Amino acid sequence: MNKTELKEKQKWEYGKKVNVSLYKIQEFCMLNENNVCVAFSGGADSTVLLDLVCKVWKKILNNPCELTVIYANTSNEFEKMQEFARNQVKRMEEKYEISINFKVVRSNRTFYDVVKNEGYPVVSKKVARMVRSCREFFNNSNINYEEVSNNLDEGIKSAEYLRKLKIPDGVICYLTGITSTNKECMSWKLPKKWRKLIVAPFNITEKCCDILKKEPLKLLEKETKKGVFVGTMAVDSKAREESYLKTGCIIFNKRDKKCVPMSFWLNQDKMQYLVQNKLDLAPMYGEIKKNEKEEYYFTGEQHTGCKLCLFGCHLEKNPNRIQRLKYTEPNTYNFALRKLEDRGLGYADVMNYIGIKYK
């Protein structure tokens, strides 16, 4: 699928999107002989997903089997989220008169452990990945970043200079935007403003989601051999858009069995579904209202993923997600700002370095 086709799908009327998603869910259930599970975080997207899957399970398949719903406790959710998720599952059981097996999975590591031993999730997953790779190279070689930092902005000439120093092709691409075949690849060039992270006095990582959420989910999927439903949308990020363009709604092979039936939805479709189906929201969202453009919005948090994740925080208006914790979860706020040596996360120094307000 190409971007034009995706844009056309995103323009479909709301009712058509719902029907296509229901069909994709049914198709995936049949491909897996109903041996499926739902990844459920308690957030708005996965609440819509759970309702859609339950609807198919009961009304289309009339399936008497138990539906498995998996909640990944990352140690970084809002305080009331797991309780809400458990209660939401009970409400779905009653609404659709089905049996649901609610499983909580957790990594043997915590967010604190990841920050302390791997690094901080800052800017974006893509930037963090590039920075981590560059830092690992310079930390483990005889070349200092400062020695090459003034020779990175002359395209192929810069790439050739770095090759003579035996710097890996991947790192060269991140620093110059030039691939091993001398093609320009600006989408994988580390922006100039974030090069300072290569020499930051703290580590950077994009691995926290993999360690805390994806790995325990994958272990359970491998153990049970279940296909998994995930409530992501292409509009969420560039990475999710690229993934959807490659695979569509269903991935079904020996290694992966995954369905993302809402990938072509827009945020307003999700909001409309929540309103029309009168679905309960986690308390941190507040209420759903309409603005002057007749667009739905949450009066509280707009997203309820990992509350202490700094990805995208530099783009938020004040009060940003960390500042808001001062009032919603003051203990978490204080824990975040406290230094690592004082059993905190050390966010004050990190946010100062990046230029994000926290007071």
C-alpha positions in Angstrom: 0.0 0.0 0.0 1.2 3.5 -0.7 0.5 6.8 1.1 -2.1 7.9 -1.4 -4.2 4.7 -0.7 -3.8 5.2 3.0 -5.0 8.8 2.7 -8.1 7.6 0.8 -8.9 5.1 3.5 -8.5 7.7 6.2 -11.1 9.8 4.3 -13.7 7.0 4.4 -16.9 7.8 6.3 -16.9 6.7 9.9 -19.5 3.9 9.5 -17.4 2.3 6.7 -14.3 2.4 8.8 -16.1 0.6 11.7 -17.4 -2.1 9.4 -14.1 -2.7 7.7 -12.4 -3.0 11.1 -15.1 -5.5 12.3 -14.4 -7.6 9.2 -10.6 -7.5 9.7 -11.2 -8.7 13.3 -13.4 -11.5 12.1 -10.9 -12.5 9.5 -8.0 -12.6 12.0 -10.0 -14.7 14.4 -10.7 -17.2 11.7 -7.1 -17.3 10.5 -6.1 -18.1 14.1 -9.0 -20.4 14.8 -10.1 -18.0 17.5 -6.8 -18.5 19.4 -6.4 -14.7 19.9 -5.8 -12.1 22.6 -6.3 -8.4 22.9 -3.4 -6.1 24.1 -5.3 -3.7 26.4 -3.7 -0.8 28.1 -6.8 0.9 29.4 -6.2 3.9 27.1 -8.8 5.3 24.7 -7.5 3.5 21.6 -7.4 0.1 23.2 -10.8 0.7 24.8 -12.2 1.1 21.3 -10.3 -1.9 20.2 -11.6 -4.1 23.0 -15.2 -3.1 22.3 -14.8 -3.9 18.6 -13.3 -7.3 19.4 -15.9 -8.2 22.0 -18.6 -7.2 19.5 -17.2 -9.6 16.9 -16.7 -12.3 19.5 -20.3 -12.2 20.6 -22.5 -10.9 17.7 -20.7 -12.2 14.6 -18.8 -15.3 15.8 -21.2 -16.1 18.7 -18.1 -17.6 20.3 -18.5 -19.4 23.6 -14.7 -19.6 24.2 -13.0 -17.4 26.7 -11.4 -14.2 25.2 -7.9 -13.4 26.6 -7.1 -9.8 27.4 -3.6 -8.9 28.3 -2.5 -5.8 30.3 1.2 -5.0 30.3 2.2 -3.4 33.6 5.3 -1.3 32.7 5.6 0.3 36.2 5.1 3.6 34.4 1.3 3.8 34.1 -0.9 6.3 35.8 -1.7 5.2 39.4 -5.4 4.4 38.7 -4.9 2.7 35.3 -4.6 -0.9 36.2 -7.7 -0.8 38.4 -9.6 1.0 35.6 -8.5 -1.6 33.0 -9.6 -4.5 35.2 -13.0 -2.9 35.8 -13.4 -2.1 32.1 -12.9 -5.7 31.2 -15.7 -6.6 33.7 -18.0 -4.1 32.1 -17.3 -5.7 28.6 -18.0 -9.1 30.0 -21.4 -7.9 31.2 -22.2 -5.9 28.1 -21.5 -8.7 25.7 -22.3 -11.6 28.0 -18.9 -13.3 27.3 -16.1 -14.7 29.4 -12.8 -12.8 29.5 -9.5 -14.0 31.0 -7.7 -10.8 32.2 -4.0 -11.4 32.4 -1.4 -9.0 33.7 2.1 -9.4 32.4 5.2 -7.6 33.7 8.9 -7.4 32.9 11.4 -8.4 35.5 12.7 -4.9 35.2 11.2 -1.5 36.1 11.2 1.9 34.5 13.6 3.1 37.2 15.9 0.2 36.3 15.8 1.0 32.6 16.6 4.7 33.2 19.4 3.9 35.6 21.0 1.2 33.4 20.0 1.9 29.8 19.3 5.7 29.6 16.5 8.2 29.2 13.8 8.1 26.5 14.1 11.7 25.1 12.9 13.6 22.0 11.6 10.6 20.0 12.2 6.8 19.5 14.0 7.5 16.2 16.3 10.3 17.5 17.0 8.2 20.7 18.0 5.2 18.5 20.3 7.3 16.4 21.9 8.9 19.4 22.3 5.6 21.3 24.1 4.1 18.3 26.4 7.1 17.9 27.2 7.2 21.6 28.0 3.4 21.7 30.4 3.8 18.8 32.3 6.8 20.2 32.4 5.4 23.7 33.9 2.2 22.5 36.4 3.5 19.9 39.6 5.6 20.0 37.7 8.4 18.1 36.2 11.3 20.1 33.0 12.8 18.7 34.5 16.3 19.2 37.3 15.4 16.7 34.7 14.9 13.8 31.9 17.2 14.9 33.0 20.1 12.6 33.1 17.9 9.5 29.6 16.6 9.3 27.7 19.0 7.0 29.3 18.6 3.6 27.3 15.6 2.3 29.4 12.9 0.5 32.6 14.7 1.3 31.8 14.3 5.1 30.8 10.7 4.6 34.1 9.9 2.8 36.1 11.6 5.6 34.3 9.5 8.2 34.8 6.3 6.2 38.6 6.9 6.3 38.3 6.8 10.1 36.6 3.4 9.9 33.4 4.7 11.3 30.4 2.3 10.6 28.0 3.0 7.8 25.1 3.3 10.1 26.7 5.9 12.3 27.9 7.8 9.2 24.3 7.9 7.9 23.0 9.2 11.2 25.7 11.9 11.3 25.7 13.0 7.6 22.5 11.7 6.0 24.6 9.8 3.4 24.2 6.0 3.0 26.9 3.4 2.2 26.0 3.8 -1.5 26.3 7.6 -1.3 22.6 8.2 -1.5 21.1 11.0 0.5 18.8 9.7 3.4 17.7 12.8 5.3 15.0 10.9 7.2 17.8 9.0 9.0 20.0 12.0 9.6 20.3 13.1 13.2 19.0 16.7 13.4 21.7 19.3 14.2 19.9 20.5 17.3 20.1 17.0 18.8 23.7 16.2 18.1 24.5 17.6 21.5 22.9 14.4 23.0 25.9 12.4 21.7 28.0 14.0 24.4 25.2 14.5 27.0 26.2 13.7 30.6 23.5 10.9 30.6 22.6 7.9 28.5 19.9 7.9 25.9 17.7 4.9 24.9 14.6 4.0 22.9 14.5 0.5 24.4 12.2 1.1 27.4 9.0 0.1 25.5 10.6 -3.0 24.2 11.9 -4.0 27.6 8.9 -3.1 29.7 6.0 -3.8 27.4 6.7 -5.7 24.1 9.1 -8.4 25.5 6.7 -9.7 28.2 3.8 -9.6 25.7 5.9 -11.5 23.1 6.8 -14.1 25.7 3.2 -14.7 26.5 2.2 -14.8 22.8 5.0 -17.3 22.2 3.9 -19.4 25.1 0.2 -19.4 24.2 0.7 -19.1 20.4 -2.1 -16.6 20.2 -2.5 -14.0 17.6 -2.7 -10.5 19.1 -5.0 -7.5 18.4 -3.3 -4.1 18.9 -5.1 -0.8 18.8 -2.6 1.4 17.1 -3.3 3.9 14.2 -1.1 5.0 11.4 -1.7 8.6 12.3 0.0 8.1 15.7 3.5 8.3 14.4 5.7 8.0 11.3 6.9 4.6 12.4 3.3 3.2 12.7 2.4 4.7 9.3 5.4 3.0 7.7 4.6 -0.3 9.4 1.0 -0.2 8.2 2.0 0.7 4.6 4.2 -2.4 4.6 1.8 -4.9 6.1 -1.8 -3.6 6.2 -4.1 -4.6 9.0 -3.0 -8.2 9.3 0.4 -9.9 9.8 0.1 -13.6 9.7 3.3 -15.7 9.3 5.3 -18.3 11.3 7.0 -15.6 13.4 4.2 -13.0 13.8 0.5 -13.1 14.1 -0.8 -9.6 14.6 -3.9 -7.5 13.7 -4.1 -3.7 13.8 -7.7 -3.3 12.7 -7.9 0.5 13.5 -4.8 1.5 11.6 -6.6 3.6 9.0 -8.7 5.5 11.6 -8.2 9.1 12.6 -8.4 10.4 16.1 -11.9 11.9 15.5 -13.2 8.5 14.5 -11.9 7.0 17.8 -13.6 9.8 19.7 -16.9 9.4 17.8 -16.8 5.7 18.6 -16.3 6.3 22.3 -19.2 8.8 22.4 -21.7 6.8 20.3 -21.0 3.6 22.2 -21.0 5.3 25.6 -17.7 3.7 26.6 -16.1 4.5 29.9 -12.9 6.5 30.0 -10.0 6.3 32.3 -10.3 9.2 34.8 -7.2 11.0 33.7 -8.8 11.8 30.3 -11.5 13.9 31.9 -14.5 14.3 29.7 -15.1 14.3 25.9 -16.3 17.7 24.6 -16.5 19.5 21.3 -14.6 22.7 20.4 -15.8 25.6 18.2 -14.9 23.5 15.1 -17.2 20.7 16.3 -14.2 18.5 17.0 -14.0 16.1 19.9 -11.3 16.6 22.6 -10.5 15.3 26.1 -10.7 17.9 28.8 -7.8 16.1 30.7 -4.8 14.1 29.4 -4.8 13.6 25.7 -2.8 10.4 25.9 -2.3 7.9 28.8 0.7 5.9 27.8 3.8 5.8 30.0 3.4 8.9 32.2 7.1 9.6 32.6 8.1 9.1 29.0 9.9 12.2 27.6 9.3 11.3 23.9 7.7 14.4 22.4 7.6 16.3 25.7 9.8 19.1 24.2 6.9 19.9 21.8 4.2 20.3 24.4 2.8 23.6 25.6 3.1 24.3 29.3 2.0 22.8 31.5 3.6 19.7 29.8 3.1 16.1 31.0 5.7 16.3 33.7 4.5 19.6 35.0 0.9 18.3 35.2 2.1 15.4 37.4 2.8 18.1 40.1 -1.0 18.3 40.6 -2.3 14.9 39.6 0.5 12.7 41.1 2.7 14.8 43.3 4.7 11.9 44.6 5.5 10.7 41.1 6.5 14.3 40.2 8.9 14.5 43.1 10.3 11.1 42.3 11.0 12.1 38.7 12.9 15.2 39.6 14.9 13.7 42.5 18.5 12.8 41.6 19.4 9.2 40.8 21.7 9.0 43.8 18.7 9.9 45.9 16.6 7.1 44.4 14.9 9.4 42.0 15.0 9.6 38.2 17.2 12.6 37.8 14.8 14.4 35.4 15.7 17.9 36.5 19.2 17.8 34.9 18.0 15.9 31.8 15.1 18.4 31.1 17.4 21.3 31.7 19.9 19.9 29.2 17.2 19.4 26.6 15.4 22.7 27.3 12.1 21.4 28.8 10.5 23.3 31.7 9.6 21.2 34.7 8.8 23.7 37.4 
